[in-house]
Structure formats: structure tokens, C-alpha cells
Amino acid sequence: NYDMSLSAISKALSSVPVSNDLLAGQIYHGIGKTYWNQVQYEDALNCYEKSLNLLPENLLDTASTYNNIGAIYSLRNEHQLALKYFEKSLNIKSELLSWNHNDIVTAYKNIISTLEATENMNIENYQKTLDIYQKILQIQLSSFPRDDRSLIETYCTIGKIYYELNDFEMSIKNYELASVILTGTEHINYSDLADVYDSLGEIYLITENYLKAIENSELGVKLRLNHLETNIEKVTATCNNIATGYYNLENYKMTIEYIEKILQIELSVLNENDLSLAVTYLNLATAYMQDLNFEQAIKNFKKSLKMYIENQPLADPEITVIFRDLGDCYTEMGDHSNALENYEKALE
């Protein structure tokens, strides 16, 4: 009962000698915590601030008070103030606790959560977050077994941050460290491993290492299809990366094969007017065109065109491009009448 608790703590406070700041500060902290539990954050904040005025700086109770004030400001979306108090809490804990204490990790994570909650996650904040995760990683490496899930999550998070910072080499390194742990465990977490392969495939695609992109993306797809309940969105996204890799290698037959896989999946789950289908038909047509199979290219361009016209304004750039590509296909086939008709529509 919070009311009884508050009453008891208040009575205790009234009996504290005036000279005993430490005890009074601890009692104010207790009152603040009780208000916190009652979701009375303004009253909690007032008590925590009184507690800070009484407690010495080099005390874990003081660190806890700073932390709780930070949490209140975080709930109010006052992230800069929250960050200030979380950092004060960390500084005290760092002086009083061992470097790899679990409370240090918690303090780091509070700072990370606050940085990530800011409206503009800029390069400076990514760098701060990265530095903290590196410290967390060192603690985990000293405390956890090498196959601990927390290690995998941290490597993946560091990989993601390096990705956001466009440091793709370091991003790959950390995702690969995660994959080594995942593949070396007795009971493989196929979902996590598939996510890691997908991430590696995407990064290799960006860095134009198409063979490695295809290799990792194919591993991700196989895991999802063979071991997991199919996540349609992830499977199609990864198949699209594979198709893109093959397209850039000018292996158009394999490009077509993977786009066909995407199409079959989408046809089974999407509404027939979904514009995702229009995009897939367009990609398929483009691949057939590059493979010099103009009849199949025209067939798929027309399917895509029909959906775009039904769902988009005629001025949509994709519609113009499709008419142009249809004109090119008919030209290659020697059908100059249809070629001219489509070129004229592209100019309208």
C-alpha cells in the first residue's frame, strides 16, 4: 500500500536529526521512489532533488537518484536533461563499482536509449552510441560465454551502427563475428542467423561485391524456407537483393529466376491491384529485355503498365519509362508501327 508506505517514510523523516543529511537524503529518495511507483512523477522529481541536496556525491544512492531523475525526464521526452542525469549516474557508478558490474551495463544502456530517442540521430550520436556499445561488448566478453545471445545481439547492433556511419568494412566484420558464434552453437538460432546473412548480403550489395552479396543472401533465404515459418516480406526483400546482384553481374537468366520467385510469392499473398506487383512485373520485364527476350519483356511491361495506369496519375514517371521501353522492345523486333505508337505515348 503506497499511502501507508508514504506515511511511514514521512514519520521516519520527521524524526531524523537535523544534522543527519545522509539519512534524510536516503529517506527523500525512498519517498521519491514511492511517488514514482504511483506515477506521480512531479512529486517524485521534487523528492529526488531534495535527496540530491543532502546526499554526498560519491554514494550509490546518489547514483540511483540521478538515474531516476533521468528516467523521469526521459518519460517527458526531455532527452537532453535525461542524458545529463544518466551520465552523472554512470560517472558515480564507474568510480564505485567494478568496470564490468551489471549496473554499469544498465547505466550504459540508459544512455543509449536516450540517444536513440532523440529526434535527430546524427553522426555524433551514432558515434557516442558506438563507443558505449564497444564498452558493453568488452564487459560481455569478460563475463559471458562466447556463445551467449547477448554477445550476438551486441555484435549485430555494432554492425548496424557502422552501417549507418557508412563504415561498411567494420559493419561486415561485426556481422561476421555474430555469424561465427551463431553457426558454432549446438542449437542454432536460425532466425538470428538468417537476419545476419540478410544484413551481410545487403552490405555486400551496396559495396558492389555482388558474388558475396548473392552468397550471403542465398544462405539467408534457404534458412528461412527450410527452417522457419516463412516471413514473406523478408524472403522477397532478400530475393530482390539476389536478383539485383545477378543483374549487376549481367546474369539475366538467374535474375529472372529470382524475380519469378518474388512474383509467385507476391501473387499468393497480395491484392491483385497492389503496386508492389507492378514493380515486380516491371523488374521482370527489364530483365527479359536485357536477356533479349523481347516477347516476354513486352508481356510483363504491359502487365506493369496496366496496374500503374489504374493506380497512378498518367504523368507518373514510371509510366513514361514503360512506354519508352516498350518502344525499344518493338524496335528490336522490327515492329516499327508499335514502336512509334509507344514512343509517342511516352512523350504525351
Helices and strands as residue ranges (DSSP letters): H 2-14, H 21-37, H 41-54, H 60-75, H 79-96, H 102-117, H 123-143, H 149-164, H 168-184, H 190-206, H 210-227, H 232-248, H 252-269, H 275-290, H 294-311, H 317-332, H 336-347
